[in-house]
């Protein structure tokens, strides 16, 4: 499935999946919309799969079974007139969900209703860098070691100084009771929303580095911490690896994520669910909005 020839960049592997067959209802003519016809999709994507190859670990690679299912689901959606539109929409959808550096999509329409006999009609998208597609990212920041407010401000400032993030917005500060069996001080929490062209793994690494700079110690599991930065969501990206699960698997259970996020963005969605619809389920958690706001720095892009 992967090799290193004809790479558009150093350190990238090429993954190719050809002949994904879907019966769908796209086309200009009424008969195409009513009766449907076969479509065939070819994908060629470039990504850094070195870690997966070295570890021989499925969790570290792009799951091509899930990739193919995403193609099927997208083509089975709302009909469009042109395969040009279909190819562009499909490419945008896949780039939002999978961490390819580049992705090329070809959509074939082998039974296109033409007045002359042809073997196939197809459209291939221009190859696009994933980094050119900015998408919203959501972080949750917390601290329960003094000076808690200063640690939150440090985390927010460090995110703002991190290349590849733009348009930072920060929720009000909330004080929350720790959701752990280990007795410890209350947390201060905020949610930060930004735009980014970085991959999920790169964003995770940014958060971990900022935690380390804030003196985060991991000596006790679920213990007190100077600064905790959780990556909650990266656009429509779905990740289920040993290192990174997106959207965050426990975000919907955490009032300290949902309440500040809703305060910041009343239209926020966690995956396919509206955050405002999730908040009532965490109403028993102790969370209190504090006066004052953190300073939001101008992000470095």
N, C-alpha and C positions, 0 to 999 in steps of 0.2 A: 504493500500500500504506500510505502514511502521510499524516496530516494533523494539524492542530493544533486542531481544534474539539472541543468537549466534553471537554477535558482534565481529569483529576482533580488536576492539579498544574501549576505553571508550568514551561515548558521541556520538556514531554513531548510526544511524538508518539504517535499511535494506530496500531497495526498490526492489521489484521483479516484473518483467514483463515477462510472459510466452506466448509462442505460437504466436510470430510475424511471419506471413506467407508471403512469398515472392516467386514469380515465377522468376527464374533467370537461367543463362546459364553457370554455372560453372561445370567443370568436365574434365576428361582426354580424354573421347571419343568424336569423331566428332558429334555423334548424340546428346550428351548432350549439346554441344555448339550450335547446330542448333535448336533443339526442345525445350530445356529448361526442367525444372522440379521444383517441389516445394521444398523450403527450409524453415525450421522453426527455429527461434532464441529465446532462453531464456536468460534473463539478470537478474543478481542479483548484485546490487551495494550497497555500504555502504557510507553514507555521514552524516554530522551533519545537521539535519533538525529541530533542536530545535526551532530556531527563527521562522520558518514557522509554526510549530505546535502551538507555543504560540500565534502568531499573527493571525492564521487561514487565512494566506495570500498566495495565489497561486504564487504571484510574488517572494516569498522567497524560494520556493522549486525548485526541479528539475522537469521541465515540461516533464512528461512522454509521452505526445502526441508528443512533438518535438523529444524526445528520440526515439520513435518508428519510426518516419519519417526518422530520421537519419540512422536507421538500414535499412529501405527500400531503401533509396537513395544509401547507400554504397553497398548493395547486387546487386543493379541494375547497378553498375558500371562495370569496366573492368573485364572480366572473368578470373578466375584462375583455376588451375588444381585440387587443393586439398582443402578440407574443413578445414584442419589444417591451411593453408595459409589464408583462408577466415576468420577464427575465430581470428587469430592474427591481421590481418589487421583491422577487425571490432573493436576489443578491443582497439587497438591503436587510431583509429579514434574517438571512443566515449570518451576515456579518455582525448583526446585533446580538446573536445568540452564541456564536462560536468564535474563539480567539484565533482566527486566521490573520496573518499579516497581509495576505493578498487572497483574493478569491475570484475565480472566473466561472461564469455560469453560462451554459448553452441550453436553450430550450428548443426542442425539435417538435414539429407538427407534421408528422409523416402523412397524414390523410387530409391535408388542407384542401378545401373545396376549390379547385382550380379548373380552368377550361382546357388545360394541357396536362399531359401526364408528367409527373415529377416523382423522384424517389423520396425527396424530403425537402422541407422548408425549416430553417433554423435561424435563431438569433443568438449571438454570443455577446455578452456584456464586455465592456472595456474592463480590464483588470484594475481594481481599486485597492488602494492601501486602506486597511482597517483604521489606521491612525487618522485618516481624513474624516472619519465619521464620529464626531463628538456625540456623546451620550450622557444623560444624567447619571451621577453616582451619588450614593447616600452613605454617610458615615455616622456612627453613633460613638460619641466620646463620653467617657466617665472618669471620675476620680473620687476616691474616698480616703486619701491621705493628705493631710495639710501640707502646704496651702492649696486646697482643692481648686479654688477659683483660678489661681495662678497656673496650675497644671493644665486646666482646660484652656486657658488663654494661650499657653505655650503650644498645645496641640493644634489649636485653630490657626495660630500664626505660622506654625511649621507647615501645615497643609497649604496655606496661602503662598508660602515661599517655595513650594514643591513644583518643579516644572511639569507641565502637562495637565494642570488643573486650572480652571478658569471659572468666573462667575460664582464665587463662593457666597453662600447664604447660610446664616446660622440661626437656630431657634433660640428662644429665651432659655434661661438656665432653670432647671428643675432639680429639686432635692428629692431623693428617692430612697426608700429602704432597700437594703441589699437583699436580693432574691436567692440567698444561699443558706444552707444549714449552719454555716460557720458564722458565729457572732462577730460583727465588724461594724465600723462606722457607716453612717449614711453616705450615699453618693451624691455628687453633683453631676448632672447629665445634660448634654445638648445633642442635637442632631444637626449635621452639616450636609448641605446639598451643593454639588458643584457640577460643572461640565468637564468631561475628560475624553481624551483620545487614547488613554492608556488601557492595557489589558487588565483583566481581573487580577491576574497574578502580580502585575506591576503595582497595582493599587494596594493590594494586600501587603506587599513588601514595603511600600511607603509608610503604611500605618505601623508596621512592626519596627521600622527604623526610628520613627518618631517616638514610639513607646520606649525604645531603648535609650534614646537621648534624654528622655524624661526620668530615667533611672528606674524603669519598670523592672521588678524582680519577680521571677516565676518560681519561687521556692515553695509556695503553698498553693495547691490547686484551688481555684475560686477564692483565693485570699485577697486581702486589701491590695490596692495598687495605686501607684502615683498617677498613672494614665492608662486608660484602656481605649483602644480605637478598634471598633468592629466595622468591617465592610458589610453593609446591609444589602445593597443592590447596585448593579451596574447595568443600566438600561434594561434591555430584555435578555441579557446574558443569563443562561442557565448553566450552572456548573455543579457537578456532583463528583468531585474527586476527594481523595484522602486529605488534600491540603486546603481545598476551597470549595465551599458549598454556597451557591447563590441561586435565588435570594437567600439571605441568612435563615437557617432552618428554625431558629427560635425567636425571630423578630416579632412574629405575630402574637407571642405570649408575653411580651415585655412592654409594660406600660411606659418605662423610661425611654423606649424607642418610639412607640406609637403616639403618645401624647405630645411630646415636643415636635415630632414630625408633622402631625396634624396641625399644630399651632403654626408651624412654618409654612405649610402648604395644605390648605383645606381640600385640594383636589388630589392629594397624594394617593398613589396605588402601590401596594406591595404585591408584586406579581400581577395577578388578574383581580385582586381584591382591593376595594377601596379601604384606605386606612380608617376612615371614619366609621366604617361598618365593623372594624375589628376592635375599636377602642372600648365598647361596652363590655366585652369579655374580660378586660383587665381592670375594671372599675374598682375591684376590691384591693388593688395594690396601692400602697401609700406613695403619693407623688404630689409635690407642691411647687407651684411656680414661684420663683424668687424675683424680687425687683432688680433692676439693672440688667445690662446686656454686656456680652463680650464684644471686644473690638474686632471687627471683621476686616482683615487686611486685603489690599488689592492683590489678587492672585498673580503669580508669575507664570506666564504661558510659554 
